[in-house]
Structures are given as structure tokens and as C-alpha cells.
Amino acid sequence: MRDTVGFVELPGLHQTGLYRASALKEIGGYRDLPDWPVDMDFWGRFFESGLKVGKISDPQAVYRWRQHPGQSTRTHGRCSLENLRMCKAHFLAGRQGGPARNREVQVWSVGSTLIAWAEEMRKHCKSVEAVEYKPGRPMPVQEKRLLCAPSRPIRLFAFGSDKVRQRVLQCVTSFD
């Protein structure tokens, strides 16, 4: 499992995590932040500190999770797309060794999503390039050139639909 897999989506439901109290203490516990989701902040700091997690094979056996329109993850301002993007960008370029720290970054997406992610990453990274890309279409010419480069930039693919993410995985075969 790549270290960056935690940035695809929320890597785990914090209420289902089993971890030692010493691990929780090591990262400073839960923080009630007004600016971004508590659980994303928790997992971001958890991974940033170098702690490791595992996954049970059948989560349905131990936990049932329901969603409803009134839950805070859908209604609280700190869980907005903008705040979630701000939180993820913070940990991607993390001060303690996030995968994009001190690296050039390419943001791959389309439209307003591309613009928003590129702007947010520019707050944290030294060099950010926005690449307009629709999965399923041919790769941009500059990407083919980069496949042979000695140090490629980190590529961030920003697509909200699972179907589109699967298409990205099929079309883009070489990852960092």
C-alpha cells in the first residue's frame, strides 16, 4: 500500500479505529477545529507522525455505518469541499514529510475542480502545474515526456466520482 493512499479519501472512520492511547497522545488527540473536518485532521496527523494502520477484511462484521442528509459531515461548514481540500493540501505538503513536501506538483482535473486544487496547492508547494485532463482521453504530450524524466513531479488527480477514478487508474499506469 502506498503512503499516499490516505489522500484518496478519508482513510478510515475515526470512530472505528482501534489504537493505543499512547498513539492518540503522541499526535495530540482529537482537535476540535473550526476550519476542517476533525477526522481528516486526526488521520492526517496520525500518518504524518509515521504511525501505521491495518485493515480488517470484513468491516461489515464489526461496524455498520449509515448516512443521512442531516449528519454533520453534510451540514457543518468545516466539512465543506473547500475545507476538506484545504486540509488534504495541508497534509499532502506536510511540514513533517508529506508526499508533496519540497516537490513539484501537477494537479490533474478539469474545470473549477482543477482551478480550486491548483490554487490550494500553490499555497503549500514551490511549483504547481495545472493539467487539464479528462480520463479516457490521450495523455497530454508533456506527461509522455515526463515519464522518462529522472525526477517526476507528484501527480494529484482530483476527480470526485468513483467511476472516473477507476478510469484514471486504467489510463494512467505509472504512479509515483
QUIKA-V906978 format. One record per run of one state. SS is the DSSP state (A for helix, B for strand, O for the rest). FROM is the first residue (numbers start at 1). LEN is the number of residues. Records with the same first field share a line. If there is no record, write none. Layout:
# QUIKA-V906978
SS: FROM-LEN ; FROM-LEN
This chain:
# QUIKA-V906978
O: 1-2 ; 8-6 ; 17-4 ; 27-11 ; 49-10 ; 62-10 ; 76-1 ; 80-1 ; 93-11 ; 110-1 ; 123-4 ; 133-8 ; 147-7 ; 158-4 ; 172-5
A: 3-5 ; 14-3 ; 21-6 ; 38-11 ; 59-3 ; 72-4 ; 77-3 ; 81-12 ; 111-12 ; 141-6 ; 162-10
B: 104-6 ; 127-6 ; 154-4
